């Protein structure tokens, strides 16, 4: 774990929706209360049907509903060093290693916590 980034995996093993939301809330509280961590990386997978899975949609809907608590929400497919919002995030909080910056990954969502 990077000192600026907390990663949680809510896809493996598969969980019920209420468990996923509980995990997200716990992780958000950990980041919010941290003096060093500002970014929550959620691994939710993409789903096997080719159009995005239930857990992915659950995570992204949860993030949207909670958006007032965040500085930004970055979908993995848009989270690149070429994206201006991603550049702003990294400029403000600092650089941190993240393999998902090298190629789009629709199986993750990045949340910049206030």
Residue pairs with C-beta under 8 A, 6 or more apart in sequence:
1 7
2 96
2 97
2 98
3 36
3 37
3 96
4 36
4 37
4 38
4 39
4 93
4 94
4 96
5 37
5 39
5 40
5 41
5 96
5 98
6 27
6 30
6 31
6 34
6 37
6 39
6 40
6 41
7 40
7 41
7 42
7 43
8 23
8 24
8 27
8 40
8 41
8 42
8 43
9 43
10 20
10 23
10 24
10 42
10 43
10 44
10 55
10 59
11 43
11 44
11 45
11 53
11 55
11 107
12 43
12 45
14 55
15 23
15 55
17 54
17 58
20 44
20 55
20 58
20 59
20 62
21 58
21 62
24 42
24 59
24 62
24 63
27 40
27 42
28 40
28 66
28 69
28 111
28 113
30 37
31 37
31 38
31 39
31 40
31 111
31 113
32 69
32 113
32 114
37 113
38 93
38 112
38 113
39 89
39 93
39 96
39 110
39 111
39 112
39 113
40 110
40 111
40 113
41 98
41 100
41 108
41 109
41 110
41 111
42 59
42 63
42 108
42 109
42 110
42 111
43 107
43 108
44 53
44 55
44 56
44 58
44 59
44 107
44 108
44 109
45 53
45 55
45 56
45 107
46 52
46 53
46 56
46 106
46 107
47 53
47 54
47 55
47 56
52 106
56 106
56 107
56 109
59 109
60 73
60 75
60 109
63 70
63 73
63 109
63 111
64 73
67 73
69 113
69 114
70 111
70 112
70 113
70 114
71 89
71 112
71 113
71 114
72 85
72 88
72 89
72 111
72 112
73 109
73 110
73 111
73 112
74 83
74 85
74 86
74 89
74 109
74 110
74 111
74 112
75 106
75 109
75 110
76 100
76 104
76 105
76 106
76 107
76 108
76 109
76 110
77 104
77 105
77 106
78 86
78 104
79 86
79 100
79 101
79 104
79 105
79 108
79 110
80 86
80 101
80 103
80 104
81 87
81 90
81 101
86 101
89 112
90 96
93 112
100 108
100 110
